[in-house]
């Protein structure tokens, strides 16, 4: 037995976690809500706890954190040539490090805030060289890690944002239904996902606009009627009204020149309102499932449920008892006219764009303009996913100049028209759910639950020395 194996074996809880069969984990996974120390009012099922809250140990939290984080290098196994013989992009990926769950274009756009009795923490996403350096001191394979390795990894990606627990009044409209009794109680650890739409929105535009001339989608603002600006636009507008050409129901971003020049085609329209989050939010749901399975393997109670309601979760106002995330509100335009039609939500609302110096979207006011934001995305990809250091010179084919120019035009249009980026979705998306972990109130389940419902958690008290 190696020194690492001996150290792992010395921690019974860690050994138990690593030996739990996956098939059993899938079958045993259940929602278990009642944390140790929590009392409930529920008529004949009311319960008064005689226990103190029991916070998760640093090792338990470290293992949960790892289930949302990087696991090694991405598998870049995409083709370099299209079926017709033309060249593909070097890569569509945004990151070179692989994560514990699938991610659209490996954007890794989901960040987690971890909430426990010590406060609110951002779980940072190691990128590029930072991820490579992290695995130089910590084994990539979980079975090779000691307790010290787990804690070192967690400490490397945790950043404390606030010293107090996430808190709201325990009533509607802050909490939904019975969540007010169970959710975010002392002793629990909660993981809240937030999804940065800004970088991936730019990346998707660049990818779609890199298709061959004449096949590039025409991006439409489906929240606006056609607003002619150039002579060519006015001619097309008149022709559509006279029936010489098909009606133009929505505003083509960039105008008719994008079609007449042979670059884009109206045969593949791309209405921004239908693209919404551009699949960027799927990653958060995969990661939440990872967390639930990891919590089951750790013999913890786990519960995915509705998070406190938007927009309170973004705000931080201690005077009102609202201790949310404290995101910055931003809007370069206001929509308060009594006479003009407002654009649909969310474009008419303030954009929550980030926490200064902690987690910032790639949009105003964190960039001077959207041209700079597009340049930043390309720079990040060239120094990471496209870079010769990562995959060799064959991968380093970037986006065509026309694609970059049209992407910048679309991004500028959204800020000029709606005062925010993105406009048809939010800079940061809240999936609306979060996951809570806790040492369970075993006595509650012994009284009201069926036999065996909390057996693994009860055995975990002894295994983990809780």
C-alpha positions in Angstrom: 0.0 0.0 0.0 1.4 3.4 -1.0 1.7 6.4 1.5 -1.3 8.0 -0.2 -3.4 4.8 0.1 -2.5 4.6 3.8 -3.5 8.2 4.5 -6.8 7.7 2.6 -7.5 4.5 4.5 -7.0 6.3 7.8 -10.0 8.4 7.2 -13.0 6.1 7.4 -15.4 8.6 5.8 -13.2 9.2 2.8 -12.7 5.5 2.3 -16.5 4.9 2.6 -17.2 7.7 0.0 -14.7 6.3 -2.5 -16.1 2.7 -2.2 -19.8 3.5 -2.7 -21.0 1.8 -5.9 -22.4 4.1 -8.5 -25.5 1.9 -9.2 -26.4 2.0 -5.6 -26.0 5.8 -5.5 -28.5 6.2 -8.4 -31.0 3.9 -6.6 -30.5 5.4 -3.1 -30.7 9.0 -4.1 -33.7 10.7 -2.5 -34.6 14.2 -1.4 -34.1 14.4 2.4 -35.0 17.8 3.7 -34.9 17.9 7.5 -31.5 19.0 8.8 -30.3 18.2 12.3 -31.6 20.8 14.7 -34.6 21.8 12.6 -38.1 21.9 14.2 -41.2 21.8 12.0 -44.8 22.9 12.3 -47.0 20.5 10.4 -50.1 19.5 12.4 -49.9 15.9 13.3 -46.4 15.7 11.8 -45.1 18.6 13.9 -41.7 18.0 15.3 -39.5 19.7 17.9 -35.8 18.9 17.6 -33.7 18.4 20.7 -30.4 18.6 18.8 -28.1 21.4 18.0 -27.4 22.1 14.3 -24.5 20.0 12.9 -22.5 21.9 10.2 -20.8 19.9 7.4 -17.1 19.2 8.0 -14.5 21.0 5.8 -13.8 17.7 4.1 -17.4 17.0 3.3 -17.7 20.5 1.8 -14.4 20.1 -0.1 -15.7 16.9 -1.8 -18.9 18.6 -2.8 -17.0 21.6 -4.2 -14.8 19.2 -6.3 -17.9 17.7 -7.9 -18.6 21.1 -9.5 -15.0 21.9 -10.5 -12.3 21.0 -13.1 -11.2 17.5 -13.5 -8.4 17.6 -16.1 -7.8 18.5 -19.8 -10.7 18.7 -22.2 -10.9 16.0 -24.9 -10.6 18.0 -28.1 -11.8 15.3 -30.5 -13.6 17.4 -33.0 -12.8 17.4 -36.8 -10.7 20.1 -38.4 -12.4 19.8 -41.8 -16.1 20.1 -42.8 -17.7 17.3 -44.9 -17.5 19.5 -48.0 -13.7 19.9 -47.6 -13.7 23.4 -46.2 -12.0 24.2 -42.9 -13.6 24.1 -39.4 -12.7 26.5 -36.7 -9.7 25.4 -34.6 -12.2 24.9 -31.8 -15.6 26.1 -30.5 -14.4 25.7 -27.0 -14.0 28.5 -24.5 -11.8 26.6 -22.0 -9.1 24.0 -22.2 -9.8 22.4 -18.7 -12.5 19.8 -18.5 -15.2 20.1 -15.9 -17.1 17.5 -13.9 -20.2 18.1 -16.0 -21.0 18.8 -19.7 -20.9 22.4 -20.8 -22.0 24.0 -24.0 -18.7 24.8 -25.9 -17.0 24.1 -22.6 -17.9 27.7 -21.7 -18.0 26.7 -18.0 -20.4 29.6 -17.5 -21.8 28.3 -14.2 -20.5 29.7 -10.9 -21.6 28.4 -7.6 -22.0 30.4 -4.4 -21.7 28.3 -1.3 -23.6 29.4 1.7 -22.9 28.0 5.2 -22.7 29.3 8.8 -19.4 31.0 8.1 -20.8 33.2 5.3 -21.2 33.3 1.5 -18.4 32.0 -0.7 -17.8 32.1 -4.5 -16.5 28.8 -5.8 -14.1 30.1 -8.5 -13.6 28.3 -11.8 -9.9 27.6 -12.4 -9.1 28.5 -16.1 -6.3 27.7 -18.4 -2.9 27.8 -16.8 -4.4 28.2 -13.4 -6.1 24.8 -13.7 -2.9 23.3 -15.0 -0.9 24.6 -12.1 -3.5 23.4 -9.6 -3.1 19.8 -10.8 0.6 20.0 -10.3 0.2 20.0 -6.6 -3.0 18.0 -6.3 -3.6 14.6 -7.8 -6.2 14.7 -10.6 -7.7 11.3 -9.7 -9.9 11.5 -6.7 -8.8 8.1 -5.4 -5.2 9.4 -5.2 -6.1 12.4 -2.9 -5.5 12.5 0.8 -7.7 14.6 3.1 -5.0 17.3 2.9 -5.3 17.3 -0.9 -9.1 17.7 -0.8 -8.8 20.7 1.6 -6.0 22.3 -0.4 -8.1 22.1 -3.6 -11.2 23.6 -1.9 -9.2 26.4 -0.3 -7.7 27.2 -3.8 -11.1 27.8 -5.3 -13.1 29.3 -2.4 -13.4 33.0 -2.1 -15.3 34.5 0.8 -17.7 37.2 -0.3 -19.6 37.9 2.9 -19.2 36.9 6.6 -22.9 36.2 7.3 -25.2 33.5 6.0 -27.5 34.3 3.0 -30.7 35.5 4.7 -34.2 36.7 3.9 -37.5 37.0 5.8 -39.0 33.5 6.0 -42.2 34.4 4.1 -43.5 34.9 0.6 -42.3 36.5 -1.7 -38.8 35.5 -0.5 -39.4 31.8 0.0 -42.0 29.6 -1.7 -44.3 27.4 0.4 -42.7 25.1 3.0 -39.2 26.1 1.9 -39.5 28.8 4.5 -39.3 26.2 7.3 -36.6 23.9 5.8 -34.4 25.9 3.6 -31.1 27.6 4.4 -31.2 26.8 8.1 -28.3 26.9 10.5 -25.9 24.0 10.0 -26.8 23.5 6.3 -24.6 24.1 3.3 -26.3 25.4 0.2 -24.9 25.7 -3.4 -26.5 28.4 -5.6 -25.8 28.3 -9.3 -25.5 31.5 -11.4 -24.8 31.4 -15.1 -22.8 34.0 -16.9 -24.5 34.5 -20.3 -22.2 37.3 -21.6 -19.2 35.4 -22.8 -21.1 32.5 -24.3 -23.5 34.8 -26.1 -20.6 36.4 -27.8 -19.0 33.0 -28.5 -22.2 31.6 -30.1 -22.5 34.6 -32.4 -18.9 34.2 -33.5 -19.4 30.4 -34.2 -22.6 30.9 -36.2 -21.2 33.8 -38.1 -18.1 31.7 -39.1 -20.3 29.6 -41.5 -19.6 30.0 -45.2 -20.7 33.1 -47.0 -24.4 32.8 -48.1 -25.2 30.4 -45.3 -24.6 32.7 -42.3 -27.8 33.2 -40.3 -29.4 36.6 -40.4 -29.8 37.8 -36.8 -33.2 39.4 -36.1 -34.4 41.6 -33.3 -37.8 39.9 -33.0 -38.8 42.5 -30.4 -38.7 45.3 -33.0 -40.4 46.0 -36.3 -38.2 46.7 -39.3 -36.6 50.2 -38.8 -35.0 51.2 -42.1 -31.9 53.3 -41.8 -30.0 53.2 -45.1 -31.2 53.9 -48.6 -31.0 50.1 -49.2 -33.2 49.5 -46.1 -35.8 52.0 -47.3 -36.0 50.5 -50.8 -36.5 47.0 -49.3 -39.1 48.4 -46.9 -41.0 50.0 -49.8 -40.8 46.9 -51.9 -42.2 44.8 -49.1 -45.1 47.1 -48.7 -45.9 47.1 -52.4 -45.8 43.3 -52.5 -42.7 43.0 -54.6 -40.8 41.0 -51.9 -41.8 39.1 -48.9 -42.8 41.1 -45.8 -40.0 42.0 -43.4 -41.7 41.5 -40.0 -38.7 42.0 -37.7 -35.6 44.2 -37.7 -32.6 42.6 -39.4 -29.6 43.6 -37.3 -27.1 45.2 -39.6 -29.8 46.0 -42.2 -30.5 44.6 -45.6 -26.9 45.0 -46.6 -26.1 41.8 -44.7 -28.3 39.9 -47.1 -27.7 41.9 -50.3 -23.9 41.5 -49.8 -24.2 37.8 -49.9 -22.8 37.3 -46.4 -26.0 36.3 -44.5 -29.2 34.6 -45.7 -32.8 35.1 -44.6 -33.4 31.4 -45.2 -31.8 30.7 -41.8 -33.1 33.5 -39.6 -31.8 33.7 -36.0 -34.4 35.6 -33.9 -32.5 36.6 -30.7 -35.7 36.2 -28.6 -35.8 32.5 -29.4 -32.2 31.9 -28.7 -32.5 33.1 -25.0 -29.7 31.6 -23.0 -28.2 29.7 -26.0 -28.2 26.4 -24.0 -25.6 27.9 -21.6 -27.8 27.2 -18.6 -27.9 23.4 -19.1 -24.5 23.0 -17.4 -25.9 24.2 -14.1 -28.5 21.4 -14.1 -25.9 18.7 -14.8 -23.7 20.1 -11.9 -26.7 20.1 -9.5 -27.2 16.4 -10.3 -23.5 15.8 -9.6 -23.9 17.5 -6.3 -26.9 15.4 -5.4 -25.1 12.1 -6.2 -22.0 13.2 -4.3 -24.1 14.2 -1.3 -25.7 10.7 -1.4 -22.3 9.1 -1.5 -21.3 11.2 1.5 -24.4 10.0 3.4 -25.7 13.5 3.6 -29.3 14.8 3.3 -29.7 16.5 0.0 -32.5 18.7 -1.4 -32.8 20.5 -4.8 -35.5 23.1 -4.4 -36.7 26.6 -5.3 -34.2 29.3 -4.3 -35.3 32.6 -2.9 -37.2 34.5 -5.5 -35.7 36.8 -8.1 -34.8 39.7 -7.9 -34.3 39.5 -4.1 -31.5 37.0 -4.5 -29.5 39.6 -6.5 -30.0 42.3 -4.0 -28.4 43.1 -0.7 -30.2 45.5 1.7 -29.5 44.8 5.4 -32.1 47.4 6.4 -34.8 45.2 4.9 -33.3 42.0 6.1 -32.3 41.1 2.6 -28.8 39.6 2.6 -28.5 38.4 -1.0 -25.6 38.4 -3.4 -25.3 42.2 -3.9 -25.1 42.2 -7.7 -24.7 45.5 -9.4 -27.7 46.8 -11.3 -26.9 48.4 -14.6 -29.0 49.9 -17.4 -27.8 52.6 -19.9 -31.4 53.4 -20.8 -34.6 53.7 -18.9 -38.0 52.7 -20.1 -40.5 54.8 -18.2 -42.5 56.5 -20.9 -46.3 56.5 -20.6 -46.7 56.9 -24.4 -44.1 54.5 -25.9 -44.4 50.8 -25.8 -41.8 49.2 -23.5 -39.8 46.3 -24.8 -40.5 42.9 -23.3 -38.9 41.6 -20.1 -36.0 41.4 -19.5 -34.9 44.1 -21.9 -37.0 46.8 -20.1 -35.5 45.9 -16.7 -32.1 46.6 -15.1 -29.4 44.0 -15.8 -27.7 42.4 -12.8 -24.2 42.3 -14.2 -21.9 41.1 -11.4 -20.2 41.8 -8.1 -17.4 44.3 -8.5 -14.0 42.6 -8.4 -15.6 39.2 -7.5 -17.6 38.0 -10.5 -18.1 40.4 -13.4 -20.0 39.9 -16.7 -18.4 40.8 -20.0 -20.6 43.8 -20.6 -20.9 47.4 -19.6 -19.9 48.8 -17.1 -17.1 46.2 -16.8 -15.9 46.9 -20.4 -15.6 50.2 -22.2 -17.8 49.0 -25.1 -18.9 45.8 -26.7 -16.2 45.8 -29.3 -13.7 45.4 -26.4 -15.9 42.6 -25.0 -15.7 40.7 -28.3 -12.0 41.2 -28.5 -11.7 39.8 -25.0 -13.5 36.6 -25.9 -11.2 36.1 -28.9 -8.1 36.8 -26.9 -9.2 34.4 -24.1 -9.7 31.7 -26.7 -6.5 32.3 -28.6 -4.5 32.2 -25.4 -6.3 29.1 -24.2 -8.5 26.8 -26.3 -7.1 27.9 -29.7 -3.5 28.3 -28.4 -0.7 26.3 -29.9 0.4 25.5 -26.3 -2.8 23.7 -25.7 -3.4 21.7 -28.9 -0.7 22.5 -31.4 -0.6 24.9 -34.4 -3.3 22.9 -36.3 -5.9 24.1 -33.9 -5.1 27.8 -34.1 -7.6 28.9 -36.7 -9.7 31.8 -35.4 -12.9 33.4 -36.5 -13.1 35.1 -39.9 -12.9 39.0 -39.9 -16.4 39.3 -41.3 -17.8 37.1 -38.4 -15.9 39.3 -35.9 -17.2 42.5 -37.5 -20.9 41.3 -37.6 -20.7 40.0 -34.0 -19.5 43.4 -32.8 -22.3 45.1 -34.8 -24.9 42.9 -33.1 -23.5 43.5 -29.7 -23.3 47.3 -30.2 -26.9 47.3 -31.5 -28.2 45.6 -28.4 -26.5 48.1 -26.1 -27.6 51.1 -28.2 -31.2 49.9 -28.5 -31.8 48.4 -25.0 -29.0 49.8 -22.9 -27.8 46.4 -21.8 -26.1 43.2 -23.0 -27.5 40.7 -23.6 -31.0 42.2 -24.1 -33.2 39.2 -24.8 -31.8 37.4 -21.7 -30.0 38.5 -18.6 -26.2 38.9 -18.2 -26.4 36.4 -15.3 -29.1 33.8 -15.4 -30.6 32.3 -12.2 -31.9 28.7 -12.8 -34.2 29.4 -9.9 -33.1 26.3 -7.9 -30.3 25.5 -5.5 -29.3 22.5 -3.5 -29.0 22.1 0.3 -26.9 19.5 2.2 -27.1 18.7 5.9 -26.5 16.1 8.5 -30.0 14.8 8.9 -32.3 14.9 12.0 -32.3 11.1 12.3 -34.9 11.1 15.1 -37.4 12.8 12.8 -37.1 10.1 10.1 -37.2 7.3 12.7 -40.5 8.7 13.9 -42.2 9.7 10.6 -40.3 7.9 7.9 -40.4 4.4 6.6 -37.7 2.1 7.9 -34.4 2.5 6.1 -35.2 6.0 4.7 -32.4 7.5 6.6 -30.3 4.4 7.3 -27.3 5.5 5.4 -27.3 8.9 7.0 -27.6 7.2 10.5 -24.7 4.9 9.7 -22.7 7.9 8.6 -22.8 9.4 12.1 -20.4 6.6 13.2 -18.4 6.3 10.0 -17.7 10.1 9.9 -17.5 10.6 13.6 -20.3 13.2 13.5 
